[in-house]
Amino acid sequence: MQTVNSQVNLCLASDIIDALQNILHSRAIIVPDLETPYSRATFPNPNHCVDQLKDHSISTIVTERQQQLGTVLRDISGLDTVMDGINNLRKQLVDQKEKIVQSMDLHKRLGSALWRLPTEVLSHIFIHCLPKGSEPTYLSSPSKLAPMLLTRVCRRWREVAMGVPNLWCSVHMEVDDGGWKGGISFYDSWLKRSRGCPLLLNLDCYYASDLTKLRGLLQPYTNQISSLFLRFSRKTIQPELLFKDPPALQELTIRRMHYERDIPSNAQSFSRLPSTLRSLNIIEVIGWTFDIENLSSFNPVWTHLTNVEITILHPNAFLHLLRLCPNLSSLTVRAIFGQKQTLKPLTHTAIRSIHLDFDAAHIFPLSNLLDALSLPNLQVLDARNIGTWPHEAVKAFLIQSKCPLESLTVSGRVRMTDEQRAEYADLFPSLKVVLNFEY
């Protein structure tokens, strides 16, 4: 709404502009005639006699010019003052123009359907603005995505976004020798906005001294931590100090670490993980390869798990893991199977997806493992880096399991003939077969 003061200011400016335009149009500067008998002479002619100069005294001319110059200088000074005022007036008008445009845009938005959306509806829309992907998304402080982006659109969007706890439930904290990226206060403010909702945390830490800071920062939110992704590069760091406390932890991932302590030394910390844990991923941790003994030392953590990703040393340890995990539905294994073993048959009814990545340095016949397995609910089978494709053993395994297989992926230097693919199609008409020869 336009105020009385803004109307008065606009009127005064218009009056001043009109008056100036009238003056400029009606008056022109009169330049005085500065010609004298001596104007065209560079120097006085020595032939002029004194009588000829008596009526045109040079001193009189100089005095007159000084008066004229003084008048012009006063006019220039006055005009400069007027121009300063005009420039100031123009600045005021430009500022007023910007405020008018802002007000106009505001009232235009008020007329749009988006602006009239209730806060509850806008909150749901904001949730759908969060990045989507197959893997959990951890949002960082300088992110140009939601939720940070939503806080920069307008004041109302910022207020709404700040009041939606589910927008602030995941965060990536990174600490290196340059210090905390984003600052402890920033992360603390972020976590406070979650208001008790389950937290998904991705933590990168490079120095043991920073571990204490992390624990101090996370301590008030321990009961909220649902998912924890840890990546530490120093041997002296003990990540179990972070994951031993959260009572509601559901997912734990430890990736790319130089662990100073071996598996038995950490077994107690892992065995005490809460019964709420459903996913355990230990990926690319140097020196952590599980055999039967190491797997057993983690009990009873395996009992409730539905997803596991680890490195296993022997085929019998693979089957032992399945026995320890009766509820397991997804298993990803880096298999270092260096020898053929006599395996006891095993049926696992919960497994839906198996991903096997064989170590290229160890040639292991996949048929040895499949002969002992029966997985009646298997839907996805992914085998990578295998030396040869044991078609008959795979077909026998699928027939024995009577599973509803939907996807078969084979990667490595293997070949599958059209006849073999046709045989799989006969068993599973809707089966999707993917061959990655360049893997």
Disulfide bonds with the S-S distance in Angstrom:
none
